[in-house]
Amino acid sequence: AETKFILVEGNYLLLDEEPWSRLAPLFDFSIFVDVPRNELERRLMERWHEHGRSEADARAWIASNDMPNIERVLARRRAADLVIG
């Protein structure tokens, strides 16, 4: 028999809000990677620096966009089948 896997990744896939919550029945198994906040911020700074943003611009973007999105997901995510971290 042929085994098929589809692996999807995304910040909002476990978010328990419409329209994201409609995806839940499509997943047989979910994994949440729990990364410490300071490590998330470090990785985001690295990402935005690689995309050409200045340090000040990157910090402002992270504070106004990335971290609020992270807080939203952490506060409103469905339970994952496996948490790594």
C-alpha positions in Angstrom: 0.0 0.0 0.0 1.1 3.5 -0.7 1.5 5.9 2.3 0.8 9.5 1.6 1.8 12.4 3.8 1.0 16.1 3.4 3.0 18.3 5.7 1.8 21.9 6.2 3.4 24.6 8.2 2.0 27.9 9.3 1.6 30.3 12.3 -2.2 30.2 12.2 -3.0 26.5 11.5 -3.8 25.8 15.1 -5.6 29.1 15.7 -9.1 28.4 17.1 -10.7 31.3 15.1 -12.5 31.5 11.9 -11.6 30.8 9.2 -8.6 28.9 10.5 -10.6 26.6 12.8 -12.3 25.1 9.7 -9.0 23.4 8.9 -8.9 21.3 12.1 -10.9 18.4 10.6 -8.4 18.1 7.8 -5.4 17.3 10.0 -4.8 13.8 11.4 -1.9 14.9 13.6 -0.7 18.3 14.7 2.6 19.5 16.2 3.3 22.8 17.9 6.8 24.0 18.2 7.1 25.9 21.5 10.0 28.4 21.2 11.0 30.7 24.0 10.0 34.3 23.3 13.6 35.6 23.4 14.6 33.0 20.8 11.6 34.0 18.6 12.7 37.6 18.7 16.3 36.7 17.9 15.2 34.7 14.9 12.9 37.4 13.7 15.6 40.0 14.0 17.9 37.7 11.9 15.2 37.2 9.3 14.3 40.8 8.9 18.0 41.8 8.8 18.5 39.2 6.0 15.6 40.9 4.1 17.4 44.2 4.3 15.6 46.0 7.2 17.6 48.2 9.5 17.8 47.1 13.1 15.4 49.9 14.2 12.9 49.1 11.5 13.1 45.4 12.3 12.5 46.0 16.0 9.6 48.2 15.2 8.0 45.7 12.9 8.6 42.8 15.4 7.0 44.8 18.2 4.0 46.0 16.1 3.3 43.0 13.9 5.2 39.8 14.6 4.9 39.6 18.4 1.2 40.6 18.5 0.6 37.8 16.0 2.5 35.3 18.2 0.7 36.4 21.3 -2.7 35.9 19.5 -1.7 32.4 18.5 -0.4 31.4 21.9 -3.6 32.7 23.6 -6.1 31.2 21.1 -4.6 28.0 19.7 -6.1 24.6 19.8 -4.2 21.9 21.6 -1.7 20.1 19.4 -1.2 16.4 19.4 2.5 16.9 20.1 4.3 19.9 21.6 8.0 20.2 21.0 10.0 22.6 22.9 
